Amino acid sequence: MLELLTWAVGGILLVLSGMHVYWVFGGKIGIKAAIPSTGTNRLFEPSKIGTAIVAILLALAAWLVLELGGVTQFLLFNSFYSYGAGLLSCLFILRSIGDFKWVGFFKRRKGTVFAKWDSVLYSPLCFLLGSSILIIMFLRTE
């Protein structure tokens, strides 16, 4: 069970990293749904460097989850996995809660393409990832 959950979470994070790499190299599919907007204008224009950094961080998060669940063995010190997993879990859960204006379960701004996808997919996925990382952290045998 732990191994299946570990692979699922790690795989999702790798897919998300790959999507960001796709956008770095000029991909356009899904970009309108990925950035919060006022309805007419996006709140920010992500740079290629910023998007690449997000891709790298998501890939590192996948690696951490795979290490935490015991799928890979790089053998860093145990507290690294616990603190890293705790921080990662908090980040995803906080993202799902949101900023109470543009993103998250409690956003006030609704009716945009991003807001729709955020309610249907992004926030629930972030909550699921954060919760799953906590479960992996508590179920690991070491």
C-alpha positions as CSV (number, residue, x, y, z in Angstrom):
1,M,0.0,0.0,0.0
2,L,2.8,2.4,1.0
3,E,4.7,1.7,-2.2
4,L,1.6,2.2,-4.4
5,L,0.9,5.6,-2.7
6,T,4.5,6.6,-3.0
7,W,4.6,5.8,-6.7
8,A,1.3,7.6,-7.3
9,V,2.4,10.8,-5.5
10,G,5.9,10.7,-7.1
11,G,4.4,10.1,-10.5
12,I,1.9,13.0,-10.2
13,L,4.7,15.3,-9.2
14,L,6.8,14.2,-12.1
15,V,3.9,14.8,-14.5
16,L,3.4,18.3,-13.1
17,S,7.2,18.9,-13.5
18,G,7.0,17.8,-17.1
19,M,4.1,20.1,-17.8
20,H,6.2,23.0,-16.5
21,V,9.1,21.9,-18.8
22,Y,6.6,21.9,-21.7
23,W,5.6,25.5,-20.9
24,V,9.3,26.5,-20.6
25,F,9.8,25.3,-24.2
26,G,6.9,27.3,-25.5
27,G,4.0,24.9,-25.0
28,K,0.6,26.7,-25.0
29,I,-1.9,23.9,-24.0
30,G,-3.4,24.6,-20.6
31,I,-1.6,27.9,-20.0
32,K,-4.8,29.9,-19.7
33,A,-6.1,27.6,-17.0
34,A,-2.8,27.7,-15.1
35,I,-2.6,31.4,-14.3
36,P,-5.1,33.3,-12.1
37,S,-6.8,36.1,-13.9
38,T,-9.2,38.9,-13.3
39,G,-11.3,37.5,-16.2
40,T,-9.6,39.7,-18.8
41,N,-6.0,39.9,-17.7
42,R,-3.7,37.4,-16.0
43,L,-2.5,38.5,-12.5
44,F,1.1,37.9,-13.6
45,E,3.2,36.7,-16.5
46,P,5.4,33.8,-15.5
47,S,8.9,34.0,-16.8
48,K,10.7,31.0,-18.4
49,I,13.2,31.0,-15.6
50,G,10.5,31.0,-12.9
51,T,8.6,28.2,-14.7
52,A,11.8,26.2,-15.0
53,I,12.5,26.7,-11.2
54,V,9.0,25.4,-10.5
55,A,9.7,22.4,-12.8
56,I,12.9,21.6,-10.9
57,L,11.3,22.0,-7.5
58,L,8.4,19.6,-8.5
59,A,11.0,17.1,-9.8
60,L,12.9,17.4,-6.5
61,A,9.6,17.0,-4.6
62,A,9.0,13.8,-6.5
63,W,12.5,12.5,-5.7
64,L,11.9,13.3,-2.0
65,V,8.6,11.4,-1.9
66,L,10.2,8.4,-3.7
67,E,13.0,8.5,-1.1
68,L,10.6,8.9,1.8
69,G,8.5,5.9,0.7
70,G,11.6,3.8,0.2
71,V,11.3,3.4,-3.5
72,T,14.8,4.9,-4.1
73,Q,17.7,4.8,-1.8
74,F,20.1,7.8,-1.8
75,L,20.6,7.5,1.9
76,L,20.6,11.0,3.2
77,F,20.1,11.4,7.0
78,N,16.6,10.4,8.2
79,S,15.7,13.8,9.7
80,F,16.1,15.3,6.2
81,Y,13.2,13.2,4.9
82,S,11.0,13.9,7.9
83,Y,11.6,17.7,7.8
84,G,11.4,17.8,4.0
85,A,8.2,15.8,3.9
86,G,6.7,17.9,6.6
87,L,7.5,21.1,4.8
88,L,6.4,19.8,1.5
89,S,3.1,18.6,2.9
90,C,2.5,21.9,4.6
91,L,3.2,23.8,1.3
92,F,0.7,21.7,-0.6
93,I,-2.0,21.9,2.1
94,L,-1.5,25.6,2.4
95,R,-1.8,26.0,-1.4
96,S,-5.1,24.1,-1.3
97,I,-6.4,26.5,1.4
98,G,-5.2,29.4,-0.7
99,D,-4.9,33.2,-0.2
100,F,-8.6,33.8,0.3
101,K,-8.8,35.9,-2.8
102,W,-7.5,34.3,-6.0
103,V,-6.5,30.7,-5.3
104,G,-7.5,27.8,-3.0
105,F,-10.7,26.4,-1.6
106,F,-11.6,29.7,0.0
107,K,-11.0,32.1,-2.9
108,R,-13.4,34.9,-3.4
109,R,-12.7,35.4,-7.1
110,K,-14.8,33.0,-9.1
111,G,-16.0,32.8,-12.7
112,T,-12.7,32.7,-14.5
113,V,-11.2,29.7,-16.3
114,F,-8.5,29.4,-13.6
115,A,-11.0,29.6,-10.8
116,K,-13.0,26.8,-12.3
117,W,-10.0,24.5,-12.7
118,D,-8.7,25.6,-9.3
119,S,-11.9,24.5,-7.6
120,V,-12.3,21.3,-9.6
121,L,-8.7,20.1,-9.9
122,Y,-5.8,22.2,-8.5
123,S,-6.9,22.8,-4.9
124,P,-8.2,19.2,-4.4
125,L,-5.1,17.8,-5.9
126,C,-2.8,19.9,-3.7
127,F,-4.8,18.8,-0.6
128,L,-4.6,15.2,-1.7
129,L,-0.8,15.5,-2.4
130,G,-0.2,17.1,1.0
131,S,-2.2,14.6,2.9
132,S,-0.7,11.7,1.0
133,I,2.8,12.9,1.8
134,L,1.9,13.0,5.5
135,I,0.6,9.5,5.3
136,I,3.8,8.3,3.6
137,M,5.8,10.1,6.2
138,F,3.9,8.4,9.1
139,L,3.8,4.9,7.5
140,R,7.5,4.7,6.5
141,T,9.3,2.0,8.5
142,E,12.6,3.8,9.3
